[in-house]
């Protein structure tokens, strides 16, 4: 480190203050801000008998340094969250395991029946989680927290179905259960994978100008209620909304009436809501037909930029249908945007979105023994 105090005046004029005795200069030099700050001592500094640098810097110069440092800190934090944090989390949570778990291929005579899942944290049966006839790519999508259409691997992961039954340790959170599922899939299917990113057109979900209109989720959700053969509650909603209050363990329900979709969400984060919205912009023409008989549309990415970290109970409705032609998309999008702002105090903003893509380098079709 060069001491400005012992340099000729001509050199001092050409350099920033970096004297070892100047706390401001010695602090910033290690982070490479010497050239950006352009500090100028307001008094001669080589005349002090002790040889110390006694620079007095203007308020604006100090402001510039702080602003420069904060700008760089934001970049470092963004890089950490995008690339390093997932790796650290994965490394820290690799020990999370179900107490006991069974993974088997679904029997052929049930392969065309709908996939179902039940139990787990936040439900009436938190100690056991069950997946029945679940396509492997959807299991991977849930475990690795990536859209199913952004998983690259062998074609059979979209057609082969599996049954999973697992005992969940007491006190496990929903996030920890996802990590346990990921570790289970990696172990039983011998998965080797990596993430890449790509930029596509999408949206950002933000808080509207007048603020969000959401209430925190109820601490004690309503108990399970009588239901019809399809499992839907049969009594009317107390708030006259077309979708009745949700029973324990159910986080979303929907009704379609007179061309309008009515949805009720319970104990739902804004990130989970954004994930749901992503699937509402898939025209019929974009759907692919799978050999299993399922049809799926590619979702439009929506990133949660609200900064809201809580979980909420709310209703949401808009003009539209779950299955529509491409020509209807502009009207549905307009209705969703209007409803978001009026009902929830949120807004959708067009954006180029950097999305993760999961690349499967190796995966076995038959899971290892339970």
Residue, then its C-alpha position, 0 to 999 in steps of 0.5 A: x500500500x502506497x502512503x500518499x503522505x510521503x509522495x510529492x504533491x504532483x503525484x498526490x494530485x494524480x492519485x486518490x488518497x490511499x495513506x495507511x494512516x487514513x482510515x477511509x483510504x486504507x479501508x477502500x483500497x483492498x476492494x479496488x475502489x481507489x480509482x473510482x473514489x477520486x478523493x482529494x485531500x483538502x489540506x497538505x498531508x505531508x507536513x504533519x510531524x508524525x507523518x500521519x495522513x490527516x485528510x479531510x474529505x468532503x461530504x459529497x466524496x464520502x457519499x460517492x464512495x458509499x454509493x459506489x460500494x453499495x452498488x457493487x454490494x448489490x451485484x455481489x448479492x445478486x450473483x450469490x443468490x443466483x449461482x452460489x446460494x442454491x449450491x450452498x443450500x443443496x450442500x447443507x440440506x443433502x442430509x435431509x431424509x424421509x424416515x422410510x420411503x418406498x418408490x415403485x413404478x406404477x402398475x400398468x393397469x393404473x397408468x392411465x388413471x389421474x395422478x394424485x398426491x396427499x399428506x405431508x406438512x401442512x395437511x391433515x396427515x403431516x407424518x406421511x406423504x403419498x404420490x400415486x401414478x405421478x409422472x417422473x418429470x412432475x416429481x422432478x419439477x417439484x423436488x428441484x423447483x423448476x417448471x416441467x418444460x425446463x427439464x431436459x432428459x430422456x423422453x421417458x421421464x414424461x411418460x413413466x409413472x411412479x408411486x411413492x409413500x414416505x414417512x415424514x419426520x415430526x416437525x418437517x416444513x414444506x420446504x424441507x419435505x421438498x428437499x427430502x423428495x429431491x434427495x430420495x429421487x437422486x438416490x433411488x434413480x441415480x440422478x446426475x444433473x446440473x443447472x443452466x440458465x436461459x432468457x425468455x419473455x415473461x412477467x414480473x409480479x410486483x406490488x401495485x401503486x396503492x399497495x397490496x391487499x392481502x391478509x396473513x393466513x389464518x393460524x388455525x385453518x377450518x377443520x375438514x368438512x363434508x364433501x361430495x364424491x369428488x372431494x369438494x366441500x358441499x356447504x356454501x361459503x360464509x362470505x358468499x364467494x362461489x368457492x367455499x372455504x378450504x378444508x385442512x391441507x387444501x391450499x387452492x380450489x377453483x370454480x368456473x361459472x358463466x365464463x369466469x374463473x373463481x379461485x380461493x387460496x389458503x396458506x399460500x405464498x406469493x411465489x406459489x401464487x406466481x407459479x400458479x399464474x404461470x400456468x394460466x397463459x397456455x393456449x390450447x395450441x401450445x399443449x402437447x399430448x403425452x402417450x399416457x393421455x395427459x395434455x400439458x401446456x408450456x407455462x409462461x414464467x412469472x417471477x415474484x418481485x413483491x418482496x412479500x415473504x408471508x403466507x396468505x388467504x385470499x380469493x381471486x377471479x377473472x374472465x377466462x377459461x382454463x382451455x382457450x385458443x391463442x386468439x383469446x389470450x390478450x383478453x384473458x391477460x387483460x382481465x388477469x392484470x385488471x383483477x390482480x390490481x383491483x382485488x390483490x393490489x398486485x401488478x404484472x409487468x412485462x420482462x425478460x426473465x432469466x430462468x433455470x433449466x435442469x439438465x439430466x445427465x444420467x437417470x435410471x428408469x428403474x429405481x433402486x430397492x426400497 
